[in-house]
Amino acid sequence: MVILLIGVLAAVSSSLFTRQQSFSAFAARDQLVAVALLAQKRALANVNTTNAVTLTLLQGADDWTLTLAQGATTYPPRVVERAGAALSINGAVLTNGNSHIVTFNSDAETGANRQFVFSGDNSHSLCITSTGFAYIGTCQP
């Protein structure tokens, strides 16, 4: 019985590793949500400073790099493997070597909604709203 259960679990979980492109897009979306929420918290925590918090997403040939900075302080970047996955922001495809910057002011507002779609075998969407909140799904009007 145990051997049968292990065999079933191995067969089901192996699909995660055979379709790395889909897993990379999923992981990148989750990492961007986490970094965006951290940026929002940093912006709200420092209301007595005029330094905005910037979140920079840089697309390389093999990975995405997420960097958070405030004033002269840059926090350790997070690097997420692309594995051939693509990213579009508000409908425009981000190309290798290009970046997108989201700025959070002292009220943690970004000024506009931004729709991010990471595409591999499946599409994984997230929204960063004009009020600075990041969530999984499409932006609401």
C-alpha positions as CSV (number, residue, x, y, z in Angstrom):
1,M,0.0,0.0,0.0
2,V,2.8,2.4,0.9
3,I,4.7,1.6,-2.3
4,L,1.5,2.3,-4.3
5,L,1.1,5.7,-2.5
6,I,4.7,6.7,-3.2
7,G,4.3,5.7,-6.8
8,V,1.2,7.9,-7.2
9,L,2.8,10.8,-5.5
10,A,5.9,10.5,-7.6
11,A,3.9,10.4,-10.8
12,V,1.8,13.5,-9.9
13,S,4.7,15.6,-8.6
14,S,7.0,14.8,-11.5
15,S,4.8,17.0,-13.7
16,L,6.1,20.0,-11.8
17,F,9.6,19.3,-12.8
18,T,8.9,18.3,-16.4
19,R,7.2,21.7,-17.2
20,Q,9.7,24.1,-15.7
21,Q,8.5,27.0,-17.8
22,S,5.1,26.9,-16.1
23,F,6.6,26.5,-12.7
24,S,9.0,29.5,-13.3
25,A,6.1,31.8,-14.3
26,F,4.2,30.7,-11.2
27,A,7.2,31.3,-8.9
28,A,8.0,34.6,-10.5
29,R,4.5,35.9,-9.9
30,D,4.6,34.9,-6.3
31,Q,8.0,36.5,-5.8
32,L,6.8,39.7,-7.4
33,V,3.7,39.8,-5.1
34,A,5.9,39.3,-2.0
35,V,8.4,42.0,-3.1
36,A,5.6,44.4,-3.9
37,L,4.0,43.9,-0.5
38,L,7.3,44.5,1.1
39,A,7.7,47.7,-0.9
40,Q,4.3,48.9,0.3
41,K,5.2,48.2,3.9
42,R,8.6,50.0,3.5
43,A,6.8,53.0,2.1
44,L,4.2,53.1,4.8
45,A,6.8,52.6,7.6
46,N,8.9,55.6,6.6
47,V,6.3,58.4,6.4
48,N,8.8,60.9,7.9
49,T,11.1,60.6,4.9
50,T,10.7,61.9,1.3
51,N,12.5,58.9,-0.2
52,A,10.1,56.9,-2.3
53,V,10.5,53.1,-2.5
54,T,11.2,51.7,-5.9
55,L,10.7,48.2,-7.1
56,T,12.6,47.4,-10.3
57,L,11.9,44.3,-12.3
58,L,14.7,43.6,-14.8
59,Q,14.4,40.9,-17.4
60,G,17.5,39.0,-18.4
61,A,17.9,36.2,-21.0
62,D,17.6,33.5,-18.3
63,D,16.0,35.2,-15.2
64,W,14.1,38.1,-13.7
65,T,15.7,40.2,-11.1
66,L,13.5,42.0,-8.5
67,T,15.3,44.9,-6.7
68,L,13.9,47.0,-3.9
69,A,15.5,50.4,-3.0
70,Q,14.7,53.4,-0.9
71,G,16.9,56.4,-1.1
72,A,20.5,55.3,-0.9
73,T,19.6,51.9,0.5
74,T,19.2,48.9,-1.9
75,Y,18.0,45.7,-0.5
76,P,19.3,42.3,-1.7
77,P,17.7,41.4,-5.0
78,R,15.6,38.3,-5.7
79,V,16.4,36.4,-8.8
80,V,13.8,34.1,-10.4
81,E,14.6,31.7,-13.2
82,R,12.7,32.4,-16.4
83,A,13.0,29.0,-18.2
84,G,11.6,30.5,-21.3
85,A,8.6,32.1,-19.7
86,A,7.5,35.6,-20.8
87,L,6.2,38.7,-19.0
88,S,3.8,41.3,-20.2
89,I,3.0,44.5,-18.3
90,N,-0.3,46.3,-19.1
91,G,-0.4,44.2,-22.3
92,A,3.2,45.1,-23.5
93,V,5.7,42.3,-23.6
94,L,8.9,43.0,-21.6
95,T,12.0,42.1,-23.7
96,N,15.4,41.0,-22.5
97,G,17.6,43.7,-21.0
98,N,14.6,46.0,-20.3
99,S,13.2,46.8,-16.9
100,H,10.0,48.1,-15.4
101,I,10.0,50.4,-12.3
102,V,7.1,50.8,-9.8
103,T,7.5,53.7,-7.4
104,F,5.7,53.8,-4.1
105,N,5.3,57.2,-2.5
106,S,5.1,57.9,1.3
107,D,1.4,56.9,1.2
108,A,2.5,53.7,-0.6
109,E,0.6,54.8,-3.7
110,T,1.9,53.9,-7.2
111,G,-0.2,56.3,-9.3
112,A,-1.7,53.7,-11.6
113,N,-2.8,50.1,-11.8
114,R,-0.3,47.7,-13.3
115,Q,-1.3,44.3,-14.7
116,F,1.5,41.7,-14.8
117,V,1.1,38.5,-16.7
118,F,3.8,35.8,-16.5
119,S,3.3,33.3,-19.2
120,G,4.7,29.8,-19.6
121,D,2.6,26.8,-20.3
122,N,-0.1,28.7,-18.3
123,S,-0.6,32.4,-17.5
124,H,-0.2,33.7,-14.0
125,S,-1.6,37.2,-13.4
126,L,-1.1,39.8,-10.7
127,C,-2.1,43.4,-10.1
128,I,-0.3,46.2,-8.3
129,T,-3.0,48.8,-7.7
130,S,-2.7,52.6,-7.7
131,T,-3.0,52.4,-3.9
132,G,0.0,50.1,-3.8
133,F,-1.7,46.8,-2.9
134,A,-0.5,43.7,-4.8
135,Y,-2.7,40.7,-5.3
136,I,-3.0,37.6,-7.5
137,G,-5.5,38.1,-10.3
138,T,-6.4,40.7,-12.8
139,C,-6.7,44.4,-12.0
140,Q,-10.2,45.6,-11.3
141,P,-11.4,48.9,-13.1
